[in-house]
Amino acid sequence: MKIGRMGDQVIAFVCLLSIWWVIASLVSSPLLPAPADVFSALNKEWHEQRLLESLLVTLRRVLISFIFAMLLGGLLGVLMGRFRLVNRILDPILIILLNIPALVVIILLYIWFGLIEVAAVAAVIINKLPNVAVTLREGGRMFDHELEEMSIMYRFSFRQKLLHVWWPQLFPYIMIATRSGLALIWKIVLVVELLGRSDGVGFQLHLAFQLFDVATILAYSFAFILVVQFIEWFILQPLDRNATRWQKGAGNV
């Protein structure tokens, strides 16, 4: 019986859960609560309506930051990959942004603009944008010139070029940027919330940290990991599978 990728991940999760349960039973310390204690904390936060509310607030910030980072970073990356002059001008700025610690950006924006929502979201976008640009720059450099010439020969419209020439070639790089982006953005959002917001998962983690409530910290962590994993299973992986059709079709031509 063939087990899919989702099945492999479920098996890995069950194995980690078993190891965690064994270690927690041997240690028997509040600093390492057993899985049952974490699920109990998760159930408590859910019934007191803090969990869902905090998840929705954090997911909203993740979604807004992700969309703007992908659009702006993707546009800059493709332009840098296609035009040497643009790459020469923007590459030093990109290197600087890549090497500035995320924490520094967050603190500076909070100091300059105050503890407001715009500063929080902008900090996340600035931290993720250069990573997207670097990935999509490679995609822009790998454009097939023969396909470009074919689109000119057959007088493709801008829409036809976008959908049938540029998008299929960029898609693998977009998926790389998307996966790495989700993994990075939600972590930065939690730091942003912990430092300067009064709602969201990061804020709840801050409260739990002050009380040394490890079970609640793990409960919120697992809840958000589950949401991100759901996005991976039911959105990203199906998109990835569908995208291979174009590549297989192109390979058979």
C-alpha positions, -999 to +999 in steps of 0.1 A: +000+000+000+014+033-011+014+060+016+013+096+003+032+126+015+004+135+040+005+100+054+043+103+059+038+135+078+011+121+099+033+091+108+062+114+117+039+135+139+027+104+157+063+092+163+073+126+177+042+126+199+051+092+213+087+102+220+075+134+237+050+114+258+078+090+269+103+118+278+076+138+296+066+107+317+103+102+326+111+138+335+077+146+352+083+184+353+059+213+347+086+227+323+079+197+300+042+190+302+028+158+288+008+159+256-024+154+276-017+186+296-011+206+264-043+193+248-061+203+281-047+238+278-057+239+242-092+229+251-094+255+278-082+283+255-107+272+228-137+272+252-128+305+266-127+318+230-091+332+232-076+306+209-099+312+178-098+350+182-060+351+185-055+327+156-078+348+133-059+381+143-025+365+136-037+349+104-050+382+091-016+398+097+001+368+081-021+370+050-017+408+045+020+406+050+023+376+027+004+391-001+023+424-001+057+407+003+050+383-026+037+410-049+064+436-043+092+411-038+081+391-069+080+422-091+114+434-079+129+400-083+117+394-119+128+429-129+162+423-114+164+389-132+154+403-165+173+436-166+209+439-156+207+476-149+179+472-125+198+443-108+230+464-105+211+493-089+190+473-065+214+444-056+233+464-029+200+474-013+188+438-014+220+426+004+215+452+031+179+442+037+188+405+038+214+411+065+194+434+088+181+414+117+143+411+118+143+423+154+160+455+145+135+463+118+106+456+141+120+478+169+129+507+146+094+508+130+078+507+164+100+536+176+094+556+144+057+551+139+045+538+173+029+506+184+003+506+156-010+480+131+007+495+101+041+495+117+036+458+127+026+447+092+052+468+075+080+453+096+069+418+085+068+428+048+102+444+049+117+413+065+102+389+039+104+410+007+142+405+001+139+367+003+111+367-022+131+390-045+162+368-044+141+337-053+122+353-081+153+369-095+166+335-102+133+327-119+136+358-141+171+348-151+160+313-162+134+325-187+134+305-219+144+329-247+130+305-274+096+307-258+099+344-256+107+346-293+078+323-301+054+345-283+067+375-303+064+356-336+028+345-329+020+380-316+009+370-281-010+396-262+004+406-228-022+384-211-012+354-232+024+360-224+017+362-187-005+331-186+012+308-211+049+319-211+060+338-180+037+323-153+045+286-160+083+293-159+080+313-127+057+290-109+083+267-093+102+297-079+069+312-067+062+280-048+096+280-032+091+316-022+056+308-009+066+279+013+096+296+027+075+328+030+048+312+051+074+295+074+092+328+079+063+353+080+043+336+107+073+335+130+081+372+124+044+380+130+046+363+164+076+384+174+059+416+162+028+407+183+049+398+213+068+431+213+041+456+204+006+443+200-022+436+225-038+407+205-029+377+185-010+345+192+022+363+199+005+383+226-009+352+242+025+336+242+039+367+259+012+363+287+020+326+291+057+333+292+052+357+321+034+329+340+059+302+330+029+284+315+047+260+292+015+240+284-003+271+271+028+281+251+029+247+234-009+247+229-008+280+209+023+268+190+007+236+180-025+252+170-008+276+146+015+249+133-017+229+125-032+258+106+000+262+085+001+225+079-035+226+067-025+253+042+003+231+030-018+199+026-049+214+010-037+245-009+000+243-017+005+207-025-025+205-049-012+236-066+022+220-069+008+188-084-013+208-110+017+229-120+036+198-131+012+193-159+026+222-179+062+210-173+053+174-184+034+188-215+064+210-224+087+180-220+066+159-244+066+185-271 
